[in-house]
Amino acid sequence: MTLFRSASAMTAAGSRLDGPTLQVLPVAVAANIRRVQARTDARIMAVVKADGYGHGAVTVARAAVAAGAEQLGVTDIAEGSALRAAGLTVPILAWLHPSGIDAARAAADRIDVAVGSIDELRQLIVDAGPLGDPGIRVHLGVDTGMARGGCPSEQWDDFFRLARAGHGLGRIEVVAIMGHLPLADHADPVHNAAAVSRMNAARAAARAAGFGRLLVHLAATSGALTDRATHFGLVRIGAGLVGIDPSGTVALSGASRLTAPIVHTSLAPKGTPVGYGGIHVTDRETHLSVIGLGYADGIPRGLSANAAVEIGGRRHRIVGRVSMDQIVIDTGAEAFPHGTIATVFGPDGGAVPSIHEWADWAATIPHTIVTGIGPRVKRSIA
Ligand SMILES: *Cc1c(COP(=O)(O)O)cnc(C)c1O
């Protein structure tokens, strides 16, 4: 990682500057997969929704599959189709279908679908009718305590019976039962226990409806890292791929580094108001540098006074309001020339802020920091 730190000191020698860049680190994704593997015997589904948590779905998916993930998970079928188009061949599951399941698309691109209600299941069995053997692969979604989707337990008997009938007709191929843990953001085996027992009850109901052994999955990153009882046959890892452990118990590797060149530097006298509203006034003569990243690029507008970037191996505070396209950095006695690279966040440690620190400064979670990086920021792959 130290290799990349030297980027801080680099300036573009006479040529045009590269703009703000999010450098994605597939090596970190692979390392994070290995850390999950060390804690489970279950198979791993790499969840790459929201463009791979802002890191590029295809990049993250390729790295995860190469490191041993056996399946991919996305929110909708279109995201799955994009992965197929990029050449990924492992099973892909899509779990949210706001305008109904596009059965033809799912069949054409071999996207497995999660189905979480009797109505949705009935419609899918009708729509899958003309598609022929072996039908669309289905994961039956059950509510394990979140009331955010998944068939409620009162309806399980009918749900599984209908699924069994559709399966028997060859219109759908039921391959799994899935739930979701309501406590995705901290480690709590005691509270997970209720969801685990519902998952077991759902499995029993499926068996009673005539299904043989089905794959069962419940846990996301937090459960996978902290509670073996939640693992069943497969764990679904999203945040963990890009270095976020929602349970706060395991040090994972940040999988991206956001950098931007200084576009302007000036020496400001004491008493200079900075930015919109002049909410910050310099308390001494100081150097101010501007980088071309603002709230339109994902820099949160509400930041604590600690928010900072790394330049030249040191941390320098962001001062004044975050603008749409720019932020101002107070570098004190140090004057950094135009083109000097600032590191906004990265996995490097030391003076380079982490996405977790950014989340603290913005009173949010690191997920929103990485998924918020805007489209103007160039992506590169390390
Ligand atoms: C997003 C999501 C995951 C991944 O959760 P992480 O906490 O990011 O690992 C797993 N399962 C479902 C259904 C999800 O929506």
The ligand as a Tripos MOL2 file, in Angstrom:
@<TRIPOS>MOLECULE
LIG
   15    15     1     0     0
SMALL
NO_CHARGES

@<TRIPOS>ATOM
      1 C1        -27.5310   -5.3770    0.5560 C.3       1 LIG1
      2 C2        -27.9340   -6.7380    0.8880 C.ar      1 LIG1
      3 C3        -26.9840   -7.6670    1.3680 C.ar      1 LIG1
      4 C4        -25.5510   -7.2790    1.6530 C.3       1 LIG1
      5 O1        -25.5140   -6.6330    2.9030 O.3       1 LIG1
      6 P1        -24.1300   -6.0910    3.4910 P.3       1 LIG1
      7 O2        -24.4320   -5.7320    4.8980 O.co2     1 LIG1
      8 O3        -23.7810   -4.9020    2.6600 O.co2     1 LIG1
      9 O4        -23.1390   -7.1740    3.3530 O.co2     1 LIG1
     10 C5        -27.3940   -8.9690    1.5850 C.ar      1 LIG1
     11 N1        -28.6710   -9.3420    1.3570 N.ar      1 LIG1
     12 C6        -29.6210   -8.4800    0.9190 C.ar      1 LIG1
     13 C7        -31.0060   -8.9720    0.6940 C.3       1 LIG1
     14 C8        -29.2910   -7.1560    0.6840 C.ar      1 LIG1
     15 O5        -30.2230   -6.2980    0.2550 O.3       1 LIG1
@<TRIPOS>BOND
     1     1     2 1
     2     2     3 ar
     3     2    14 ar
     4     3     4 1
     5     3    10 ar
     6     4     5 1
     7     5     6 1
     8     6     7 2
     9     6     8 1
    10     6     9 1
    11    10    11 ar
    12    11    12 ar
    13    12    13 1
    14    12    14 ar
    15    14    15 1
@<TRIPOS>SUBSTRUCTURE
     1 LIG1         1 GROUP 0 **** ****
